[in-house]
Amino acid sequence: MTKMTIQQLMQDMKMSRYRLSKISGIPWATLADIYSGKPQLDRCGAGTLSKLSKALGLSIEELLELESEPTKSISDGKTDKKTYLGTGLSESILMMG
């Protein structure tokens, strides 16, 4: 496995942080921190790593090989796409935004 980021893996799996939170039982805020690289994965607790690895279909060792990368903003300050906000939500909820 080449060095892949957790962001790339989740994009490949077409999985949002919201959906990963629901599947894994890890609070969304914790996943947002992990996704942005605030705590490195090797500093996360064993329970969090176990839940995350099961939800992503990886061993804990494979999970720890992933790199975190801070979310990059586009030069004009706007985010490129917000598709992660709606992934896995019902149509009625999507229409509220």
Protein Blocks (a to p, Z undefined) as FASTA:
>chain_A
ZZddfklmmmmnopafklmmmmnopafklmmmmmnomaafklpcfklmmmmmmmnopafk
lmmmpccddddddfkopafblklmmgopafklmmmZZ
